[in-house]
Each structure stands twice: as C-alpha cells, then as structure tokens.
Amino acid sequence: MLDSINSPDDLKKIDPEDLPQVCKELRDFIIDTLSCNPGHFGSSLGVIELSVALHYVFNTPDDKLIWDVGHQAYGHKILTGRRDKFHTNRKFGGISGFPNIFESDYDAFGVGHSSTSISAGIGMAAAASLDQDSDKHVVAVIGDGAMTAGMAFEGLNNMSTLKSNMLVVLNDNNMAIDPSVGGFSEYLVDIATSQTYNKFRSEAFKAIDKMKLAGPRSTEMITKLNNSLKNLLTKQTNIFEGLNIRYFGPVDGHDIDHLRKVLSDLKGIPGPKVLHVITKKGKGFKLAEENQTAWHAVGDKFDKSTGQNLAVKSTVPKPPKFQDVFGHTIVELAEQNEKIVGITPAMPSGCSLNIMMEKMPDRAFDVGIAEQHAVTFSAGLAISGYTPFCNIYSSFMQRSYDQVIHDVALQNLNVVFCLDRGGLVGADGATHHGAYDLSFLRGIPNLVISSPMDEEELRNLMYTAQLPNKGPFSIRYPRGNGSLIDWQREMKEIPVGTGRCLKEGDELAVLTIGPIGIKASQLIDKLEKEGRSIALYDMRFVKPLDEQILHQVFKKHNKVITIEDGTIVGGMGSAILEFMADNDYAAKLRRLGIPDRYIEHGTQTELYRVCGFDKQGIEKAIREMIS
Ligand SMILES: Cc1ncc(C[n+]2csc(CCOP(=O)(O)OP(=O)(O)O)c2C)c(N)n1
C-alpha cells in the first residue's frame, strides 16, 4: 500500500480499516532503510500511527503540522512525497534528517533544536486569525522531553489567550534521548497512569450528564456541582486546564483507529487544546523498545533481524572520542576536587556525563532540555563555592547567550563551559553545526575561550579551568575521535592565554585553534619534505589571545593563514585581524573556516571540503600563499 502513497491525498483514499497495514509498511520501510543508511531511529518508529492519523485527518499542507525537534518526522517525510528519496536521508546532497521548509511545503517549520513548535504554531495560528482564515488548523507535535524546556512553557502560557485552532499533541514516551527527568515528566506519568483519576474524571462527568437528563429540578445545583468538579478535577489537577488549555487524553498512540477518531473530533473543537498521546519509543523493533537510549539514533548499518552492528571493525586501536575523554576526566578531577560538579541539559549519553552520573550520582545533574536553566543553575552553584562543569553542545549553547553574559560572566563566576560538538558535526546538518560559539563568545568580557588540539590538551585545559579563581572558562572540542591512543597522561596547568609554537618556519605562519592543527601539521610535514619552511602555531586560546606569540609571528612573517573549525565571521581569524590593525602590522592574511552561509548535511569530511578547509583545501591555500 505504501507504494501507492505519494502524498496525503493518496493516503486519504485508503479505507480506515486498512490504515494499520499502512502503518506496518511504513514502519518496515523505515527499519529497512535505516538498517542501510543510519540516522535517528526510535522516535520515528514511536510516532508512525500518529503520523498516519495526522495526515489522514488534517488537510496538510494548508493545515500546518509542526514536528518539534523533527528527529521523529521520517514517517511524515515518507508520506509527503519523499519515499523515493528517503535512502538519501542525511547524506550530502540528499534530504535533510529534519523538517526543512526549503525541502517541502509539508514541512511547515524548520526544526532541529527542541521546543520551538508551540511558539511557531501560535504564530501561525495568530496569522491565520489575522487573515480571518478560520478553517486553518495548526498542530504542533512535541515530545515529553521537549516539553521540559522553558520555551515550551512560554508557548503554553501564551497559547491560552489564543482564540484560533491550535492543537498541541504531546507525544509522551517518557524518554528524551536518555530517560526523561524532572517534575513535569513525573507529573505526566502520574496523569497517564492514574487509572483512578482518569476513571473518576469520566465517571463524574457522566454522572453529571445523567443528572442533567433527569430533569430541570435543580439546574443551579448541577451547574455548581459541575463547576466545582471541573475545578477539582481539571484546574487543580491538570496543568494544561489550569492554563485554560483544554486537555484531552491520555490516549494510546499506537491505536490508529482511535487516534483517527479522536483527532477528527478535536478538529471540531475550536481554540487551544492539548492531546496527550502515550507512545513507545522504538515501537515495533524489539531491541529499540528495550534499549531506547542506544537506539535513539543509530550510527552504523545494522542487521534488521538481529540488530547486529554491521560496521567493519578495525583491529587497529582507535583514539577515544573527545566526549569520553571529557567524561572520564571530569570524574578524575572530581575525585581530587570535591567542589566539582557536572551539569548537562538532557545529553548525559551524548556528552558522556553519564560516566560521572553513574560514579557520583549526587554530583552530576541532568536538568532536562533546558540550556538556559543549565547555565544559570551552574551560576548558582558557582556563587555557592562549587566549580560546575556545564557541558552543552556548541549549537545548543546558542540558547544560553544571555545567561552566559548576565548570570555568569558579569559576575565573574567560576563556571567551566565544556562545549561539545564544536565545528562541523556532519549528518545532522545546519541546525546542529557548532559554527558560532567562538564568535559569539568572543565579545563577552571575563570569559576565557579555549579549544584543545588533542585529548591531552583537553585534559590540561579541564585541569586548568578548575583551579581557583579562573573565572568563566569555555573549552570547546569537536564531535568524534581525538588523535592520541595514550591520552590518559598526567594533567598539568596551561597558563591562560598562551599558545605554542609547534614548528618553526620562514615562508609562512599557520595559526590554528583546535584539532584542525593536527591536519595542518601533517600537511606542513609533507611540504617540508619538498623543502618548504612553514611555521605552525596552536593558539589554544581565542581569548585572551597570546599577544606575545602574535608579536613574534607578525614581526617575522608577512604571510599568515588562520584556520578554525568555526565561522570565519568574528572568530579567531577576525581576532587576529583586529590584533594586526591595533598593532599596525601589515601582512597578507588568509582566513580559513566555515564561510558565512548555512552549511548543509553530509559527512564531516565532505563538509570540510565544501568549506575549503579539508586537507586539500588547506594545502591549496598554503601553496597559493607561498608560490
Ligand atoms: C535545544 C536542544 N537541546 C538538545 C537537543 C538534543 N535532543 C534531540 S532529541 C532530544 C530528546 C527529545 O525528547 P522528546 O521530545 O521526548 O522526543 P523523543 O526523542 O522521546 O521522541 C534531545 C535532548 C536538541 N535537539 N535541541
């Protein structure tokens, strides 16, 4: 049946009793394709029935369907004309792993970062209202994980005043990437599982209806009873009703027939409403149901009947991932320094803080998908004498800009920001590249901005940052593996604001920040064999810049290349240009980095090539400079 569905119009031609078969085929198709072309896995399988029901009932793309985060939208993509392209998902030149307005009219809003769907939906509903388009429906599908963000609550608060048709489907699987945390997730479990509450609620309202039917004798009394029951059962016990948003559910998100009927009914109810849907992440693939965190996203090809990883395993030992070096090092440091605590906004396994959470559960905090809160929470810990290591992916840190300035840097607090996924991240694409942190942090006074070239440097920077009175300190490192097998070396302090000369040379100086320095070093070795003489400096700090080294460089060289895995607008290269201008140096300077445009998805290697700072790109730039 799936083969005949190229649009929601085709889907609507199918008899309702055949929809379970469509769901089965859709689920099989996703498992099949992902076993060869990996990507986000469990979340899409959990919303198959929801995806089919929503497109069956609503009139997309005129009705607006917004998927929060968008990592669960594979079913939606396949039903909306992208089945034939789905094998290119997340590949360079292929379709995006997230809804993208430039890809399809059915993708009502571009997503990737969480918790935006309610606000965007309210905007669309308000626009429909201004356009006097009362037929338009706006539906936001948001997970219980994404619901933990402040922005989602800001949306709910605003939504209650809305007069137009807006439905929030709360997809509750009690999981984020790791298990959902916090009071709100406990609350959802309570309302979803409290059979007594749900039964009592419906029985009580049924009884009132019966009394109404019995005759007009005590209408006043019935109305009073009705209102007080409503208050008791909804306003006081249901957070959504308390906000004047009608709450429906919980309903079984895998019962397609029931979902279809409920959604059709809700279409007829105007105003803001929430439908609470219970689903299972990974539904239909046993291993994913059993180990939901591991199967949130798959990185390698796998055997779809056994789940066995089919990636060719190398026998050569690999250097560790940077995130694991962070995870082990924070434990090592925390064992020596009792003031160290770890914080992650919902990424314990993504950033490897889970290592600390297992070993020191009292000193490691998962605060939910709440980057802004994570930063100010860290500020609170720091002002109380603790040294928080707040680990946030570079691109998610964009959320916390004011908190870094206002709550941390302005008060010069000792918060260590470990920014994982700095630079081009690969298949997640434009929404996830850590392109901007070096630039957007650089304007903040008091803040130290550093990036290690390898694992040893990461450990040394972490060690340095936790020493007394270092103030706010950011350490950014990329996704993926480092370069040292023997990374567990003894840690030592790196004087803040010092770079290092890795190679002396006469013809040109190359200044790098982060692991890109290793690539540059290999190239310079190669050129040395051709008799060329090129100097290489690992700057280590973008702020404060090592001015002593820079004076040496510009006194000796009139040709300089800077390389950074970040936007060239306002990053290290720009900082060095400013230094040149401020100190009246004249040199030919070439800046390599991420160009000033959004970079799509693909492998990291492909994207470095696109941005012109893969090995060939760097070599070309060097050769052009020294020719
Ligand atoms: C601002 C932001 N922080 C963190 C993430 C990383 N992230 C992607 S999916 C996800 C969990 C989402 O959980 P939920 O909304 O419940 O959806 P589920 O995966 O359970 O379907 C997280 C934390 C993100 N995309 N955006």
The ligand as a Gaussian input file, in Angstrom:
#p B3LYP/6-31G(d) Opt

LIG

1 1
 C       17.789000      22.819000      22.243000
 C       18.090000      21.371000      22.073000
 N       18.727000      20.711000      23.059000
 C       19.020000      19.407000      22.923000
 C       18.662000      18.733000      21.792000
 C       19.082000      17.287000      21.596000
 N       17.936000      16.391000      21.541000
 C       17.449000      15.915000      20.380000
 S       16.155000      14.927000      20.587000
 C       16.216000      15.090000      22.244000
 C       15.222000      14.380000      23.095000
 C       13.844000      14.772000      22.750000
 O       12.949000      14.075000      23.559000
 P       11.420000      14.078000      23.201000
 O       10.999000      15.435000      22.825000
 O       10.701000      13.434000      24.312000
 O       11.335000      13.207000      21.882000
 P       11.622000      11.631000      21.723000
 O       13.042000      11.525000      21.246000
 O       11.389000      10.967000      23.017000
 O       10.683000      11.182000      20.675000
 C       17.263000      15.917000      22.632000
 C       17.624000      16.236000      24.013000
 C       18.002000      19.459000      20.784000
 N       17.653000      18.886000      19.625000
 N       17.725000      20.755000      20.956000

